[in-house]
């Protein structure tokens, strides 16, 4: 299977939308959520904007901070 940059960009965008949606449903600002995660707010902003490349460890922290499984986080 060939690497398709467009698919990767779509995945990052959709992941960011999903994280922002779950965070918003929990009534947390980006600033507050970044503090909870002990993550720089700019980094969280880039992830939610689909421009960051979060590691699996960062995704696991985000999922934990949202009180969802990693599998649930990736359902979009």
C-alpha positions in Angstrom: 0.0 0.0 0.0 1.4 3.3 -1.1 1.8 6.3 1.3 -0.8 8.9 0.6 0.0 12.3 2.1 -3.6 13.5 1.7 -5.0 10.7 3.8 -2.4 11.4 6.5 -3.4 15.1 6.5 -7.1 14.2 6.7 -6.4 11.8 9.6 -4.5 14.5 11.6 -7.3 17.0 10.9 -10.0 14.6 12.0 -8.1 13.6 15.1 -7.7 17.3 16.1 -11.4 17.9 15.6 -12.2 14.8 17.7 -10.0 16.0 20.5 -11.4 19.5 20.5 -14.9 18.1 20.4 -14.4 15.8 23.4 -12.5 18.6 25.3 -15.3 21.1 24.6 -18.0 18.5 25.7 -16.2 18.4 29.1 -16.3 22.2 29.4 -12.5 22.6 29.3 -10.7 25.4 27.6 -7.5 24.5 25.7 -5.5 26.3 28.4 -7.1 24.3 31.2 -6.8 21.0 29.4 -3.2 21.7 28.5 -2.5 22.3 32.2 -4.3 19.1 33.2 -2.1 17.2 30.7 1.1 19.1 31.6 1.4 19.8 27.9 2.3 23.1 26.3 -0.9 24.9 25.2 0.7 25.7 21.8 1.4 22.0 21.3 -2.3 21.1 22.1 -3.4 23.9 19.8 -1.3 22.4 17.0 -2.7 18.9 17.6 -6.3 20.2 17.6 -5.6 22.2 14.4 -4.4 19.0 12.7 -0.8 20.4 12.4 0.9 18.6 15.2 2.4 15.1 15.2 1.5 13.7 18.6 3.4 10.6 19.8 1.4 7.6 21.0 2.4 8.6 24.6 0.8 12.1 24.0 -2.3 10.5 22.6 -2.6 8.2 25.6 -2.2 11.2 27.9 -4.9 13.1 26.0 -7.2 10.1 26.1 -6.7 9.7 29.9 -7.3 13.5 30.4 -10.6 13.1 28.5 -11.5 9.9 30.4 -11.8 7.9 27.3 -9.8 4.9 26.0 -7.3 5.4 23.2 -9.6 3.4 21.0 -12.5 5.7 21.8 -10.3 8.8 21.1 -9.6 7.4 17.6 -13.2 6.8 16.7 -14.0 9.3 14.0 
